[in-house]
Amino acid sequence: MADNTPTGMIFRVHGLDCAEEVVVLKREVGPVVGGEDKLGFDILNGRMTVSAEAAASPEEVQAAVGRTGMRAEPWQDTNETATNARWWERNRRTTLTIASGCLLLVGLITHTALSGFRAALLEESNGWPPALAVVLYGFSVLAGVWVVLPKAWIAAKHVRPDMNLLMVVAVCGAVGIGQWVEAATVAFLFSLSLALEAWSVGRARRAVAALMDLTPPTARLLDPQGHEEEVPPERVPVGARFRVRPGDRIPLDGRVVEGSGGVDQAPITGESVPVAKGPGDEVFAGTINGDGALVVESTKLASDTTLARIAHMVGEAQSRRSPSEQWVETFARYYTPAVMLTALAVLIVPPLLFHGAWADWLYRALVLLVIACPCALVISTPVTIVAALASAARNGVLVKGGVFVEAPARLKAIALDKTGTLTEGRMEVVEVVPLNDHTETELLERAAALEAHTTHPLARAILEYAKQRGVTVPAAEEFRILPGKGAAGRVKGTEYWVGSHRYLEERKQEAPDVHERLEALSRAGRTVVVVGNDRHVCGFIALADRVRAEARQTVADLRAVGVERIVMLTGDNKGTAEAVARDAGVDEVYAELLPADKVAKVEELVAKYKSVAMVGDGVNDAPAMGRATVGIAMGAIGTDAAIETADIALMSDDLSKLPWLVRHSRRALAVIRQNIIFALGVKAVFVVLTFVGYSSMWGAIAADTGASLLVVFNGLRLLKASGPAVTPHPARSGEVP
């Protein structure tokens, strides 16, 4: 039985290598399952999904796939199915192409030996080639069209001509008029072009599969007694502990419980600098441990790690077709029937109306069929999209489909969340101001003693700063929360309180000079924690969410790549928001916004600029991201919700990926346009040559195959796209260089 999941049945389809095969499967399997809309395809992984609503058994689906010349079998989440696939299925297309070429070559040699050079290569003979040459040419033709015969039959049966039917008709026509050399040449070159497409998709498939190869084959599982056993990662349950030696790849997502050191996260995030990890920190499968041994507690199964999810989503993304792919598919749907009708007119009209020779115009009609084959055009876009998806994944940018590969190229405005996007998303102490003869150490002691009882981000920041300064934190007695105001308690026998500027005003202990200074800090975007007792104010501690070091340069780079408006949207207070906006250099800032207000602002931007991106954390900003043209999640590594919510996820906290993404998208779009123009241009030239009698069938298909080669290699250039240079973040002082 096939894998029956909540989404239905999933099959691995051997021979599913290009968009044309998807069309063939829809035609044959669609009626069996109740409609083409109940089928989903992942070309990159050779996977077909059948909706749970389909009224068909797995056996009926497999039989329908078999009628197309392909074979379906139940999907398995491991690589076992692909590994155990029959040799013939894995190598059929390549083997038949090689056989067709070899038979053609031997046929030409035989033909030349028996009839002479001019008869063989220039076909200057009034009769058929020698019988032995005909047999060799015949087998060459059969090997060349073997894979496409079932697809051509399905196209004819449904009266929906495609390039497979077009080529089979051309080859059969050439055989019918005795043009054996051209028939065999056309069959071989067409088979070569299809094998080339399968190879190009396979290369992109291997680029994505390489992500999963980052996971080591074994994990060093620890039992409760501390004994170590090497087991496959699939056998490690959630909550189990495993050891990672220095230099080893980490096999599973988890949390460090012992040890510390730098971890190279570049395979997932593209970061150039190892990140310091210690007890309590998260680590991810496929990343590389540095010079310290770690003991890690597993937090996810092997099939659910961040790395596994990335590889799975990149594979699924290929089925979400880009606007260019949709255009090519629609164009080819009308183009191929139009070509066949034109060829029929070329065959009939000149002999009937202008007394042309039937044999001459039949040949020209066949040449027209061959040159008009949309092979290079159909290949041009999906290869480029797959290469762009794989390249982005390698650079730490997860793009959720072909439609989102092209979208960043057209962006005119970008809306950025503040916390965690333009800023680091964590508060830190930036200034300690003791007053009334108190020292900085005394102030930190009293604040930390009271804040140790809470989990507020400000409290954690003060405690961390006190620890860094070597301050010993005393215990607080009689601690109590002052709801909406702060906290109070007894430290070393004296009653102290901590609270906001507003609470200080309520207590009426604020001097004019203190008020002026606190207001200045507020305007600068600082959050202030005041410490005092019943007699006076002991001092205050200013905290801030630091603007990312790369924020200003990123904003400048976005303008340089043509983004017209960069806006910051935040729920924070106006003073803090404006301070961050000044530091980052954005054009506009909107503060104190509720989620619904952010959506409204994004709608205004979309109405004005048409193409708008919303960049946020992928969870709190989900409504606004959903309303934007493209939703981009920042720092999504290990965050399932962020990966699921966004159209594009930046796996690291590196803002410089944004301008890189725009440039990468524009490169992909430029390559797609180059390929389409070139493929159609070659055809236009040969169509003209055909009508004036200067084109041959083998020359036409050779030109088409050459065009296919060029568009494939042009598209695969995107696999080498490198990411931005990453500047080490100054806040990460613990990172290993």
DRENLUMZA-545346 format. One record per residue (C-alpha): x, y, z. Coordinates in steps of 0.5 Angstrom, whole numbers. Layout:
<nodes>
> px:py:pz
> X:Y:Z
...
</nodes>
This chain:
<nodes>
> px:py:pz
> 0:0:0
> 2:7:-1
> 4:12:5
> -3:14:7
> -3:20:10
> -8:26:12
> -6:29:5
> -7:22:2
> -3:17:-2
> 4:19:-3
> 8:16:-9
> 15:16:-12
> 15:16:-19
> 21:13:-23
> 22:18:-29
> 19:24:-27
> 24:29:-29
> 21:35:-32
> 14:39:-33
> 12:35:-39
> 12:29:-35
> 7:32:-30
> 3:34:-36
> 3:27:-38
> 1:24:-31
> -5:29:-30
> -8:27:-37
> -7:20:-35
> -8:19:-27
> -13:25:-27
> -19:22:-29
> -17:16:-25
> -17:20:-18
> -23:24:-20
> -19:30:-23
> -13:34:-24
> -14:38:-18
> -13:32:-13
> -6:31:-16
> 1:34:-13
> 8:34:-16
> 15:35:-13
> 19:34:-19
> 26:35:-15
> 24:29:-11
> 20:25:-16
> 14:25:-12
> 7:25:-13
> 1:26:-8
> -6:24:-9
> -11:28:-5
> -15:24:1
> -21:26:-3
> -19:21:-9
> -24:16:-11
> -18:11:-13
> -14:5:-10
> -7:5:-10
> -7:0:-15
> -11:4:-19
> -6:10:-19
> 0:5:-20
> -3:2:-26
> -5:9:-29
> 2:11:-28
> 5:5:-31
> 1:7:-38
> 5:13:-38
> 12:9:-39
> 13:11:-32
> 13:7:-25
> 10:9:-19
> 11:6:-12
> 10:8:-5
> 14:13:-2
> 18:12:4
> 21:18:8
> 28:15:8
> 33:14:2
> 31:7:2
> 27:7:-4
> 31:11:-9
> 37:7:-7
> 34:0:-9
> 31:3:-15
> 32:-2:-21
> 38:0:-25
> 34:0:-31
> 29:5:-28
> 35:9:-26
> 39:9:-32
> 34:8:-38
> 34:15:-41
> 41:15:-41
> 42:8:-43
> 37:9:-49
> 40:15:-51
> 47:12:-51
> 44:6:-55
> 41:11:-60
> 47:15:-61
> 52:9:-62
> 47:5:-67
> 46:12:-71
> 54:12:-72
> 55:5:-73
> 49:6:-78
> 52:12:-82
> 59:8:-82
> 55:2:-85
> 52:6:-90
> 58:10:-92
> 62:3:-93
> 56:0:-97
> 54:6:-101
> 59:12:-101
> 60:18:-97
> 55:23:-101
> 49:17:-101
> 50:17:-93
> 51:24:-91
> 48:28:-96
> 43:23:-98
> 44:24:-105
> 41:17:-107
> 34:15:-110
> 33:9:-106
> 33:7:-99
> 40:6:-96
> 42:-2:-95
> 38:-6:-91
> 43:-7:-86
> 44:1:-85
> 36:1:-85
> 36:-4:-79
> 41:0:-75
> 38:6:-77
> 31:3:-75
> 34:1:-68
> 37:8:-67
> 30:11:-68
> 27:6:-63
> 32:7:-58
> 31:15:-59
> 23:15:-58
> 22:9:-54
> 21:13:-47
> 16:18:-51
> 12:13:-54
> 7:12:-49
> 7:20:-47
> 6:21:-55
> 0:16:-55
> -3:19:-49
> -3:26:-52
> -6:23:-59
> -11:19:-55
> -14:26:-51
> -13:30:-57
> -8:35:-53
> -2:35:-58
> 5:36:-54
> 12:36:-56
> 13:28:-55
> 7:27:-60
> 10:33:-65
> 17:29:-65
> 14:22:-66
> 10:25:-72
> 16:28:-75
> 20:22:-74
> 15:17:-77
> 14:22:-83
> 22:22:-84
> 22:14:-84
> 15:15:-89
> 19:19:-94
> 25:15:-93
> 30:20:-90
> 33:15:-85
> 39:18:-83
> 35:25:-81
> 30:20:-77
> 35:17:-73
> 39:24:-72
> 32:27:-70
> 31:21:-65
> 38:21:-62
> 38:29:-61
> 31:29:-58
> 33:24:-53
> 39:27:-52
> 35:34:-50
> 31:30:-45
> 36:26:-42
> 40:33:-41
> 34:36:-38
> 33:30:-33
> 41:31:-31
> 40:38:-30
> 34:37:-25
> 38:31:-22
> 44:36:-21
> 39:41:-17
> 36:35:-14
> 43:33:-11
> 45:40:-9
> 39:39:-4
> 40:32:-2
> 47:35:0
> 43:38:5
> 41:32:8
> 48:29:7
> 51:34:13
> 48:30:18
> 53:24:20
> 50:17:20
> 51:16:27
> 50:19:34
> 54:17:40
> 48:16:45
> 49:16:52
> 45:11:57
> 44:14:64
> 50:11:67
> 54:15:62
> 56:9:57
> 57:11:50
> 54:7:44
> 54:9:37
> 47:9:34
> 43:12:27
> 40:19:29
> 33:16:27
> 34:11:33
> 35:17:38
> 29:19:42
> 27:26:44
> 30:27:51
> 36:22:50
> 43:25:51
> 48:24:46
> 56:26:46
> 59:31:40
> 66:31:40
> 71:36:38
> 70:37:30
> 64:32:29
> 58:34:26
> 52:35:30
> 47:29:29
> 40:32:32
> 37:38:34
> 38:39:41
> 40:43:48
> 47:43:51
> 47:40:58
> 55:40:59
> 61:43:55
> 62:49:51
> 65:51:45
> 64:55:38
> 59:51:33
> 60:53:26
> 52:54:23
> 54:56:16
> 51:50:13
> 44:52:15
> 45:60:16
> 51:62:12
> 54:65:18
> 62:66:17
> 63:66:24
> 62:60:29
> 57:61:35
> 59:60:42
> 55:55:45
> 54:53:53
> 49:50:57
> 42:51:56
> 44:54:48
> 40:50:42
> 44:47:37
> 42:44:30
> 43:38:26
> 48:39:21
> 52:44:24
> 60:43:26
> 62:43:33
> 69:47:35
> 74:45:40
> 70:43:46
> 66:37:47
> 59:37:48
> 53:33:51
> 47:35:48
> 40:33:50
> 35:31:44
> 29:36:43
> 27:33:36
> 27:27:32
> 31:26:26
> 26:27:21
> 23:33:24
> 30:37:25
> 31:44:22
> 35:41:17
> 30:36:15
> 25:41:15
> 29:45:10
> 31:40:5
> 24:38:5
> 21:45:4
> 26:46:-2
> 24:40:-5
> 16:42:-4
> 18:49:-7
> 19:47:-14
> 12:45:-15
> 10:52:-13
> 11:55:-20
> 13:62:-21
> 10:67:-26
> 15:65:-31
> 14:58:-31
> 6:59:-31
> 7:63:-37
> 12:58:-41
> 7:53:-39
> 1:56:-42
> 5:59:-48
> 7:51:-50
> 0:49:-49
> -3:53:-55
> 4:54:-58
> 4:46:-60
> -3:45:-63
> -2:51:-67
> 5:49:-70
> 2:42:-72
> -4:46:-75
> 1:50:-79
> 5:44:-81
> -1:41:-84
> -2:48:-88
> 5:48:-90
> 4:41:-93
> -3:42:-96
> -3:49:-98
> 3:50:-103
> 1:43:-107
> -6:45:-108
> -6:52:-109
> 1:53:-112
> 2:46:-115
> 8:45:-111
> 11:38:-110
> 8:34:-105
> 15:31:-103
> 18:37:-102
> 13:41:-98
> 12:34:-94
> 19:35:-92
> 19:42:-90
> 13:41:-86
> 17:35:-82
> 22:40:-81
> 18:45:-78
> 15:40:-73
> 22:39:-71
> 24:46:-70
> 18:48:-67
> 19:43:-62
> 18:47:-55
> 24:43:-52
> 29:48:-50
> 23:53:-48
> 20:48:-43
> 27:47:-40
> 29:54:-40
> 25:56:-33
> 24:50:-29
> 32:49:-29
> 33:56:-27
> 28:56:-21
> 31:49:-18
> 38:52:-19
> 36:59:-15
> 32:55:-10
> 38:50:-8
> 43:56:-8
> 39:60:-4
> 38:54:1
> 46:53:1
> 46:61:3
> 41:60:9
> 35:63:5
> 29:58:5
> 25:60:-1
> 18:57:-1
> 17:56:-8
> 18:59:-15
> 13:64:-15
> 17:67:-9
> 24:66:-13
> 22:72:-17
> 18:76:-13
> 24:80:-9
> 26:82:-16
> 20:87:-16
> 20:90:-9
> 19:97:-9
> 18:98:-1
> 20:94:5
> 17:94:12
> 21:92:17
> 19:90:24
> 23:93:30
> 25:88:35
> 29:82:33
> 29:85:26
> 33:92:26
> 35:91:33
> 38:84:36
> 31:83:40
> 34:83:47
> 35:88:52
> 42:90:55
> 45:95:60
> 48:101:57
> 49:106:63
> 49:105:70
> 48:112:74
> 49:112:81
> 46:118:85
> 46:120:93
> 53:118:94
> 51:111:92
> 57:107:88
> 55:103:82
> 56:96:85
> 51:98:91
> 46:100:85
> 47:94:82
> 47:89:88
> 40:92:90
> 37:92:83
> 39:85:82
> 37:82:88
> 30:85:87
> 30:83:80
> 32:76:81
> 25:74:83
> 22:76:76
> 23:73:69
> 22:80:66
> 27:81:60
> 29:87:63
> 31:83:70
> 35:78:66
> 39:84:63
> 40:87:69
> 42:80:72
> 47:78:66
> 50:85:67
> 51:84:74
> 54:78:73
> 59:80:68
> 61:86:73
> 63:81:78
> 57:83:83
> 55:78:88
> 48:79:89
> 45:78:96
> 38:75:97
> 32:80:98
> 27:79:104
> 20:80:104
> 20:81:96
> 13:83:93
> 11:85:86
> 8:92:85
> 3:91:80
> 4:95:74
> 9:99:78
> 15:95:80
> 18:91:86
> 20:92:93
> 24:88:98
> 29:88:104
> 36:88:102
> 41:87:107
> 36:90:112
> 34:96:108
> 27:97:104
> 29:98:97
> 24:99:91
> 25:98:83
> 20:101:78
> 19:106:72
> 20:113:71
> 12:113:72
> 13:110:79
> 18:115:81
> 13:121:79
> 8:117:83
> 12:117:89
> 14:124:89
> 21:123:90
> 24:126:83
> 28:132:83
> 28:137:77
> 35:135:74
> 33:127:75
> 27:128:71
> 30:132:65
> 36:127:65
> 30:121:65
> 26:125:59
> 33:125:55
> 34:118:56
> 27:116:54
> 28:121:48
> 34:117:46
> 30:110:46
> 33:108:53
> 28:104:58
> 30:106:65
> 29:102:71
> 30:107:77
> 32:104:84
> 31:108:91
> 29:107:98
> 24:111:103
> 29:117:103
> 32:118:96
> 33:116:89
> 39:111:89
> 40:111:82
> 38:109:75
> 40:103:70
> 38:105:63
> 37:99:58
> 36:99:50
> 35:94:45
> 41:95:41
> 41:96:33
> 44:91:29
> 51:93:27
> 49:91:20
> 42:95:20
> 45:102:17
> 49:98:11
> 43:94:10
> 38:99:9
> 43:103:4
> 44:97:0
> 37:96:-1
> 36:103:-3
> 42:101:-8
> 39:95:-11
> 32:100:-12
> 28:99:-6
> 24:106:-6
> 21:106:1
> 24:103:7
> 19:103:13
> 19:101:20
> 13:98:24
> 13:97:31
> 9:96:37
> 14:100:42
> 13:107:44
> 15:113:39
> 21:115:43
> 24:109:42
> 22:107:35
> 25:114:33
> 31:113:36
> 32:106:33
> 30:109:26
> 35:114:26
> 40:109:28
> 38:105:22
> 37:110:17
> 30:108:15
> 25:113:11
> 19:112:16
> 17:110:22
> 10:108:25
> 10:106:33
> 5:104:38
> 2:99:33
> -3:94:34
> -2:87:30
> -9:90:26
> -5:97:25
> 1:94:22
> -4:90:17
> -7:97:15
> 0:100:14
> 2:94:10
> -4:95:6
> -3:102:5
> 4:101:2
> 1:95:-3
> -4:100:-5
> 2:105:-7
> 8:101:-9
> 4:94:-11
> 10:90:-9
> 12:90:-2
> 16:85:3
> 14:85:11
> 20:83:15
> 19:80:22
> 20:74:27
> 14:70:23
> 10:69:29
> 7:76:32
> 8:79:25
> 4:74:21
> -2:78:19
> 2:83:16
> 7:78:13
> 1:75:10
> -2:81:7
> 5:83:4
> 7:81:-3
> 12:77:0
> 13:75:8
> 20:74:10
> 22:71:17
> 28:73:21
> 33:69:24
> 28:63:23
> 33:57:25
> 30:52:30
> 23:56:30
> 18:52:27
> 13:57:27
> 17:62:23
> 19:57:18
> 12:55:17
> 9:62:17
> 14:66:12
> 14:66:4
> 22:66:5
> 26:65:12
> 32:68:13
> 35:62:17
> 40:67:21
> 40:74:24
> 44:77:18
> 40:83:16
> 45:83:10
> 41:77:7
> 36:82:5
> 39:86:-1
> 43:79:-3
> 36:76:-4
> 34:82:-8
> 40:81:-12
> 39:73:-13
> 32:74:-15
> 34:79:-20
> 40:74:-23
> 35:69:-23
> 29:73:-27
> 35:75:-32
> 37:68:-33
> 30:66:-34
> 29:72:-39
> 35:70:-43
> 33:63:-44
> 26:64:-46
> 29:70:-51
> 34:65:-54
> 30:59:-54
> 24:63:-58
> 30:67:-62
> 33:60:-65
> 26:57:-67
> 24:64:-71
> 31:64:-75
> 30:56:-77
> 22:57:-78
> 24:63:-83
> 30:58:-86
> 25:53:-87
> 20:57:-91
> 25:59:-96
> 28:52:-96
> 35:53:-93
> 34:48:-87
> 34:41:-86
> 31:36:-81
> 37:34:-77
> 40:41:-77
> 33:44:-74
> 34:39:-68
> 41:40:-67
> 40:47:-66
> 34:46:-61
> 39:41:-58
> 44:46:-58
> 39:51:-55
> 37:46:-49
> 44:45:-47
> 46:53:-47
> 39:54:-43
> 41:49:-38
> 48:51:-37
> 46:58:-36
> 40:56:-31
> 45:52:-27
> 50:58:-26
> 45:60:-21
> 48:54:-17
> 54:58:-16
> 51:64:-13
> 55:66:-7
> 52:69:-1
> 54:76:2
> 60:77:6
> 58:77:14
> 61:81:19
> 62:78:26
> 56:81:30
> 60:86:36
> 55:83:41
> 57:76:40
> 64:77:44
> 64:70:46
> 64:67:39
> 70:63:37
> 74:66:31
</nodes>
